[in-house]
Amino acid sequence: MRLVFAGTPEVALPSLAALIASHHEVVAVVTRPDAPAGRGRSLQASPVAGLAVEHGIEVLKPEKPRDPDFLARLAEIAPDCCPVVAYGALVPRAALDIPRLGWVNLHFSLLPAWRGAAPVQHAVWHGDDVTGASTFLLEEGLDTGPVYGVVTESVRPTDTSGDLLGRLAESGAGLLVATMDGLEAGALVGAPQPPDGVSLAPKITVDDARVDWSQPAVRVDRQVRACTPAPGAWTTYAGERLKLGPVALLADDTSLAPGEVAVDKNRVRVGTATHAVVLGEVRAQGKKAMAAADWARGVRPEPGVLLGAEVPA
């Protein structure tokens, strides 16, 4: 089939690479416009655009998918189908109607669970044991279209959202190619999503990522892992923001109040509503990431000091 692939970030690269390697023809890609990146904030093309250029594939970068020039070019290309992975913009009806088999989205959850922008982060935060990826026919509603296929993936106890998303990007790429094959053969019919089991996964903001030490340790652990690598979990120390990497649970340590810091020889413990956690990597404002024990040796927290007691200006 003639395909126009829509995607933007690195998580979309395994799918684009798999489609390029398949017997289908990727005739163009649609991606978000170049955006400022790096210390110099210079404009850089998206990862998907970069891979497309490497393979000599036409790149379309509409400001909005409803732009008349983009719609005209898409109609001129006349794709059979538009597979989508993390494109990052709503696709209007005028664009959805152009390919004869529609736009098929690879979404990183087992729909109808975790519809929205951050399905993997919410799966980790809520302690799901199993998640997965789904291919479905894109509609104007939020991830509501009929499902073509799924793959499942266990959520490991120490998974960050980055770890889990990396595995799903690889297995999901195979699912997306298989879905294209099935649609080409006329062997796939989308199954309507059931009305039960719907949950929403809105974008997790920086404010959402602030750790509440009055929560149980298991919730703190899940929150930090869900927010790793983005947007990054954080707390405050001495009025300044302190970014946090994944923590370790201490099931037998209930000696500390929520947020209370205790510095041992080679570790830093922090109290929660239940039992303490051990900080892993931390990053103080304006500093590089370092082991929490090294950070503590530098700042020397007073006994009884609380993390998160002050909000940075």
N, C-alpha and C positions, 0 to 999 in steps of 0.2 A: 504493500500500500504506500501511497504518497502521504507522508506525515509532516506536520508542522508542530514542533515540540515547543512547549511553553514552560519556562522555568527560569530561576534566577540564581539562588545560592549554591554552595558546594554540595548540599544534600541532594540536589537534582542531578549531579554529574554522573553517578552510577547508572541512572536510568537513561540519560542521553547517550552515554557510551554504549550501553547495551543495545539501544535501538540502532545506533550507527553500525554496530557489529552484526545486526540481524539482517534478514533478507529484505526488510522494509527500507524504503528510501526516505531519509530525513532531508526534505528539500529546503527547509528554513527553520529557524528558531525565533521565538518571541521571548523577549526578556525585558527587565526593567531598564530604564535609561541609566547611563553612567552616573556614578554617585561619588561624593568625596570620600576618601579613605586614606589611612596612614597618617603619620605625623604631619606631613605637609598638606593634608586634606586636598590633594589633587584628585581630579576626576579619574575614576577607574571603571573599566568595563566589568560586568558581572562575571562570575566563574563560568556560567553557561555560555555567555558570549565568547569568552576566551576559548573554550573547547570547540565551539562551532567554527570559529575563525581558523583554528588549527586544522580542521577537516574541510575547509573551503565551503562551508555552509552559509547561506545568506542569513544575516542577523537583522531582525526587526526590533526596534526599540521605541514603540509608541509611548508618548507621555501618558495617554489613557487608551485602553483598548477600543474605545468608541470613536477615536479619531477617524475622520473620513478617509484620509490617505491610507491609514493602516487597513481599514476594512476593504478598501478598493484593492490593495495589494494582496490581501489574504484571499479575496475572491478570485483574483487573477491567478494565483498559485493553484487554487482549487484542490486543497488537500482532501484525502479521503477521511482523515481523522486527525484530531489535535490532542495528543497526549500531554498531560499537565502534571508538573511536580513543583510545588512551592513557587508558583509564578509571582504571587504577591500583589495582584490587583484583581478586582472583580471583572468578570468577562460579561459584557452585555449581550442581550438577546440577538442583536444584529450580528455579532461575531459567532455566537453559539450556533446559529443557523447555517453558517457557510459550509463547513465540512459535512459530507453526506452521513457520516457516522457520529457526528458530534464531537465534543471535547470530553476526553476520558481522564479523570483525575486520579492520581495515586495519592491517597490520604493515609497518614501514619496512625491509624487506629482501626479497631474492629467496629465499623459503623453498625448501628447508630450511636455508639459510645464516642464521646469526645469529638463532637463536631466543633470546628473552629480552628483558630490560628496556632494553638499550642497543645496538640493532643499528647505528645510524648511527655512533655513536662507535667501535665495534669495526671497522666497515668502513674508516673513516678511519685508525685506528691501525694496522691491518694492511695498509694500502696497496692496498686493492681499487681496481681501475680502473673497475669498473661495479658498481652496486648497484641498488636499486629499491624497489618497494612491492608487497605482495601482499594480496589479500583471501582470507580462508579461513573455513571454518566453525569456530567456537570449540568446543573440547572441554575436558575437564578436564585434559588433558595440556598441556605447555608449548609452545604454538604448533605443534601437531602435526596439526591438522585438514586436510581436503581443501581444495585451493586452487581458487578460482573464476577469478582473473585476476591479471595482473601488469602493471606498467609499469617500464621501466628508466630509469636515470639515470647519466650518467657522473660519476665523482668527479674533480673538477678538482685540479690540483697544489697550489693554495693554499686549497682548501676547508677551512673549519672544520666541526665537526659542526653548528653552528648554521646555516651557509650551506646545507649539503647537506639538512638536515632541513627548512629553509624551502621549498626547491624540491620535495622529496618530499611535503610537506604539501599543496601546490597540485596537483601531478599525481595524488597519491593520492586527493584529493577527487573528481576526475573518475572515477577508477577505481571508487570506492565507489558513486557514483551509477549508473554503468554496471552494476555488479554488482546493485544493487537492481532496475534495469530488467530485467536478464536473469532474475533469480529470479522477478520478477512475471510475465514472459512464459513461464516454464517452460523457458527455453532454456539454462539453465546447469546443469551437473553438475560437482561438485567433483572435481578430480583428486587421488588420493592422493599424498602427498609421497613422493619416492623415499627409500630407506634410505641412499643414499650422499650425501655433501655436507653432512651435518649439522654445524653449528657452533653454539656457544653464545655468547651476548652478555650476561653478567651485568652488573648495575649497576656502574659505575665509581665507586669511592669517592674521598674526598679523599686517602687514603694512596696509592691507585693513581696519583694525579695528580702525585705528587712526581717531578720530573725526575731521572733518573739520567744524569749527564754522562759516565759511562764507556761509555754506549751510542753507537753510530755516529750521526753527525749526522742522517741520514735518519730514524732511529728517534726522535730527540729532536723533530725537526720534526713527525712524525706524531703523537706523543704530545701535544704542545702543541696542535696543531690539533684533535685528537680531544676534548680536554678543554675546548675553548672553545665556548660560554661556560660550561658547567658540566661538572664541578665546579670547573674552573679549575686550570690547571697552576701549579706553584709550585716554588720552591727556597728555600734559606736564604742570608742574608747577615748576617754578624756576629750569628748566633744568632737572627735574626728571619726570619719568613716573608716571601718576596718572590713575589708573583703574577706570572705571565708571560703575555703575549699571544703570538701567532704570531711565529716567528723567520724569518730569511732564511738560506739556505745560502751558504757561501763555499767552493766546491769546491777552490780553489787555496791555501787557508790551513791549513797543518798545523803552525803555529808554537807553538800553545798546548796545554798539558796539559789533560786532562779537568777541566772546571769552572773553569779559570784565566781570569781576567778581564783584558781589555786595553781601555783607554779611548782612543779616537782623538778627533779634534776633534768629529765629529758622529755617532759611533756607538760602541756597546759590543759587543766581540766576546767570545765564550766558547768555550773549547775543548771538544771531545768526543773520543770514541775514534778518530775519523777526521779530520774537518776542522772548522774553527770555524763557529759560527753568529753572526748579528747579532741582538741582542735588539731586539724591537719595543717595544711598550708594556709597562710594568711598574707594579706597585702595591705599594709598601711598606706595612708594617703601620700602620694608622691614617691612611694618606695616600690622596689621590686618584690615579687612574691618570695616568701621564705617560710621555712618551717616555723611553726608557732613557738617552739622552744627557743629558737634564735631570736624571734621578735621579742619574747618576754625577757630575755637576757639584756636586750637593749633598752626596753622601756621600764623594766622593773616594777610591775604592778604592786601596789600596796596590798597587804592582806585585807580581804573583804571587799575589794573594789568590784563594781558591777559593770559588766558589758551591757550596752544598750540603755544606760541610764540617762544619757544626754543625746539630744537630736542635733546633728551638725547644722550649722547655719546655711 
